Amino acid sequence: MTLNCISRISLPNRSAAPLGAYRSLAGICLAAASLLALGCGETIDDVLEGDGDAFTSIYESEEFQTCSGCHAPGAPGRVDGIETTQNWSTRDAAHTTLKRTAAGLIGNNAGCNGVPFLGATAEQSLLVASLDEDVRAGYDNPSFPGCTPDAIADQTLKIGGPLPAALLQQLKDWVNDGAP
Ligand code: HEC
């Protein structure tokens, strides 16, 4: 929904309306805009979704804020064998590095090195598989036969429990929308 203020409010005939009428309409617009914490021309969706960016709200969730404790250069939880490509230290770094491929995994998890975090769908995404038991169980990437469900480490163990269903769905929707 767009609040276009004056242009959407039907004005009285311009030539007939005294200047004061415009001033008071502008005042109403400003008052309405500030009540809604919107600037003229900004959309309510922009405000609700943080500039309309689904990834920002995923990144800012309590659960995804924990990823940077380990997946960031110099993070306190960085250990040998951790996945090293992801950098969750900022929203933009996370957004950029999630478009890349997994690296640094050792032992049982080594079969997923080189695998893109994001696939064409949520079901085909290593990122989602690492956070959702069902997606993990069905994960099959013909280009990386070594990245079996057993090779994909369950990250909910690292963040203290499963993602809330709504947040998991938000993540899946974002991936299915092409991870904008
Ligand atoms: C306590 C440290 C820690 C936290 C917190 C953590 N990770 Fe990890 N992550 C690891 C380690 C270590 C590995 C290597 C495999 C393993 O041992 O789990 C890993 C592996 C991964 C992998 C590769 C999985 C595979 O086996 O192919 C992905 C994807 C991943 N993490 C995403 C995340 C996301 C997203 C978050 C936040 C929701 C997160 N991790 C939180 C430590 C962590």
Residues whose N, C-alpha, C, O or C-beta is under 5 A from the ligand:
A	BS01	HEC	E63 F64 T66 C67 G69 C70 G77 G81 I82 E83 N109 C112 L126 L127 S130 A151 I152 A153 Q155 K158 I159
